[in-house]
Amino acid sequence: MKRSRKLFIGSLAGVASIVAALALSLALFGTAGAAASGTETFHGQVFPVHGASGQSVTNSNMYYHGGRVAHSPVVYISWWGSQWSAGFSSGGYTSAQAQTYNTDFFGGVGSSSWHNTDKQYCDGVAVNTQICGTSGSHIGNATFGGAWTDTSSLPKRISQSNIASAALRLMNQFGGYNPDGIYLVYTPSGHSMSGFGTQWCAWHSSTTDSSGNNVAYGYIPYMPDAGSSCGSNYVNATNNSYGNGYFDGFSIVAGHEFIESETDMNPSTSSTVAWQGPGGGSDENGDKCAWNQNGGTSTNISLGTHNYAVQPDWSNDSTQNGSHCVTSHT
């Protein structure tokens, strides 16, 4: 069965609710067909948050499963839908401001002390390794490869196959296959995949191109549409002219999918998973610390002249205020 990893939101009360959510998730995500230019594969489990019981998130270190990490990560963004070029507004902010917030974030985050946490993770070491040290091939600084407005029409009902196809179009727009590329597909306000804002905030996965190469990609809906459920004003209670507060969910959620993608570039099967904790697909480095689990604290980080809200990232080899969920690393 094909499955997807999603960042879930909301409070699910009791085991029955969790089982129901899992069944719905599998119905939505487990039967997606082939993408237009390749085959998409999904992994993971539901990730209920905000007080829900029955989570698979643990307070134990991640360990290496044998898969590949991104050695020189490059993030690319697709603004999918003509709405982006036409422009739209929500909450007193324009779509252009939302685009600037996201491109500025990825333009600076890859060399930040927040991102440094992921540099401890590597591939090319023994399965079950927890601390790479100087061994293996590590994740390096990440760069922003660029953004592109894809004016292809949005379907009335967006599917995973649609998102995978958009990611492959983005890849081809920027020169074709890059083994370290992470392709993020953003959809405009009012146009999102079913389940956004009620079950999950975003997800990352992998697909293959027409040559059989693995392609890491993620889906980032228009976060403010979900309000506080997906991070608006989660760190900054007051909105400012740049969008801090209102756009907090973009950097928290897109940052979450980014750090998980680079530590697990091909999460299709157990043989290609890279770093996960004992809880499996919902126990990745972002999951462990999402919405301040395991003692972490979301905060602003400074990149250039602006601040951006981020969640903590799990660190196997260090702690901050007694927690392995840290917001900086040397």
N, C-alpha and C positions, 0 to 999 in steps of 0.2 A: 504494500500500500504506500502511495506517495503521501508525504506529510509536510507540513510547513512549520517554521519557528516564528512565533509572533510575540510581540510585546503586548500583553493583555492589560486591560484596565477595568476598573469598577470593582465592586464588592460582590462576591458570589457567596451566598450563605448556605453552608452545609454541604455534605457530600453529594446529595442529590443534585444540587445546582451545578456542582463541578462536573459531574457525570453528564448532565444535560449539555453543558457548554462544550465538553469534549466531543460529544456526538455531533453537535452542530458544527464545530470546527472541522471535524473530519468530513462532514457532508460538504462544507464549503471549499475546503482546501485539499481534500484527499483524492479527488477525481478529476483534477485538471488535466486537460489533454496536452498534446505536443505543442510547443511554441512554433511560430511560423517558420523560423530558421533553425530550429533545433529541438532538443528535448529538455524540458525543465524537470528538475528533481527538487523535492522539498523534504525537510527534516524537522523533527522537534515535537514538542508537546505543548499543550495549552499552558499559559502562564498567568493564572489569576493573581491579582495584586490587590492592594489597599484593604488588607485585613482578611482576605479570603483564606480559608484553611485548605489543606491538602496540596500545597505547593511542592514542587520537586526541587526547589532551591535549597541548597545546603550551606553550611558554614564550614565546609571542608575545601581544601585546595583543589584546584583543577589539576588534571594530569593529561599527559600527551597520549593520543590515541593512534598516531602514525600518519595523520594527514598533513596537508600543506598549509603554511601560513603565508602572508604577503610579506616579502622581503623588502620591497620598495613600494609601499602602497601608493596608488594614485586614485583619487576620488574624482568621478565624473558625474555631472548632474544633467538630467533631462527634465526640462519643463514641458511636460506632455499636455497638449491641448492648445487650440487657438486662443483660448481665454487668456493665456499668459501674454501673448503678443498684443491682444486687444486691450488688456488691462482690466482689473476689477478692484473693488474695495471691500473691506470688511473691518468692523470694529474701529473705524477711523483711520485705518492704514491702507495703503495701496499694495497691489500685488508686486509692484516694482520694489517697494520697501521690504517685502517678504523675501524677494529674490536676493536683494543686497545683503540682508541679514544672513542668509544661508551661504552665499558665496564668500562673504567676508569671514564667516566662521570656518569654513573649510580651507580658506586661503591662509589661515594662520594656525589652526589647531594642530597640524601635523608635526610641528616642531616645538610644541608646548610641553611644559612639565606634566600636564594632565595626560597627554598622549604618551609620554615616556613610560608610563606603567606598562603599556603593551610591548615595549622593547625587550622585556625579560623573557618573552615567549618565543619559541623557535621551532624548527623542524629538524630532521636529520639526527635525532637522538633516540635513545631506546624508548619503546612504548612503556608507559607508566611513569616516565620522568616527571617530576614536579618542579625542579629547579634546574634551568638550563645552564646557569653560570656562564662560562665562556664557551661552552660546547654548542654545536649545531649552528644553523643559519637563522639569525634572529630577525625579527621585525625591525625595520629602520624607520627613519623619519618619513612621514606621509606628505604627499604634495597634492595640490588641487590641479587636476588636468584640464578643467574648463567646464562650461555649461552651454547647453544648446536648447533652443526652443523647437520642439517637435510639434508641428502644426497638424499632424495626423489627427483625424477625428477620433474623439473619445466614444467608445461604445456606450450604449445605455446601461449595460450591466458589465462592469469591468471585472475581468477574471485574472487569475495568475498567469495564464497563457498570454493574455494581453500585456501584462506588465513585463513578462520575460521577453516578448517580442520588442517592446519599447526599449528595454535594456540593450538588446542586440543592435537595434538601430542606432542607439547612442554609441555603442562600441564602434560600429562601422563609421560613424560620423567623425570619430577621433582616431582614425587610422587603423582600425581593426584590432585583432586580439592582442591583449596585454595580460600576461599571466598574473600581474599584480594589480590589475584594474578592479575597482569596485564601482559599480554602475548604479546610481541611485535615481529612481524614477519618481518625480513629484507630479501630482495631479492638482488641478485648481480647486478653489473653494466650490463646494456644492457638487463635486464629482469625485466620488471615492468608491472603493470596493466595499461591498456589503460586509458589515461587521465592524467597520471603522467607527470608533467613538462609543460603541456599545459593548464590544468584546475585546478589541485590540487597538493599538495605536499605530503599529508599523510591523514590518517583518523583513527578514533577509533570507536569501536562498541561493541556489546556483542553477544554472542552465548550461547547455552545451551549444556551441555554434555549429555551423554547417560542416566544419572540419573536425568536430568532436572535441574541441577544446573546452575545458571548464571555464565558466564565466560567473563570477560572483556579482550578485546584484541585490538591491533592496527596494522596497516600496515605502515612500513617505507621502501620505495624504496631506491635505492642508490642515495642519495641526490645530489652528485656532477654531476650526469648525467644531471640534470636540471640547473646547473650553478647558476647564480645570481637569477633566478626565484624562486628558493627554498632555498636561503640563503647563497650560497658560497660567501665568502668575505663580508658578510653583516655587520659584526662588525670589522673584521680584514682585512684591505685592502691588507696587505702583507702576503704571506704564509711563514710559518716557517717549520722546520724539523719535528715537532710533527704533523702538519696538521692544526694548527690554520689558519683561512682564508679559505683554500680549504674545510675543514670539518665543517665550521661554521653552515651550514644547518643541519647537523646531530643533534647537540645539541639544536639548536633553534627549529627545527620541532619535533624531538622525545621528547624533553622536553615539548613542547606544548601539544602533545597527552597524555603524562604521567600525567601532572597536570590536564588535563580535565578528564581523565579516573578515577582518584581517587576521584574527586568531583562529579562524575556521573557514577557509576559502571554499571548501568543497564538502558541504555538510549533507551529502546525498545518502550515504550509507555508513554503517559503522566502520567500514574499512577505510573511509576517506575523511572521517572526522579528525580534527587536529586537537583542540583544547576544549575540554568540558569537565565539569565536576561529576561526582558520583550520581547526581540527580539526572544526568543525561542532557537532552537537547534544551531543556528549560533551566539548565544550570551552567550557562556560559558566563563569561566574565562580566558582561553587562547585566544579565539577569540577576546575578547574586547580589547586586547592589542597587537594583532599580527601585525607585521610590523609597530610597533610604533604608533598605533592608540590611540586615547584618551589621547594624551600627554605623553605617556610612551617613554622610550628610551632603546633600546636593548644595551647590554653591555657584557663585559667579567666578569665571576665570577671565583675565584680561588678555586680549589679543589685539595688538595695535592700540587704537584709541578707543576701543569699545569693550564692554563686558558681555559675556555670554553665559547663560545658565547651563550647567552640566551636572550629571549624576556622577557619583563615584564609580571607579573601575576596580575590579577585584585584582589584588596583588598577591601572588603566592609567596613572594620573597620579602615583603615588608608590611608594616602596619602603620596606621595613622590614628592617633587617639584610641589605641587598643583594638582597632578594627582593620581587617584586611581590605575593606572598601576605602580606597584612598582617592584623593583628588590631585595628587602630585607625586612625582617620583624622580629620583636623580638619574 
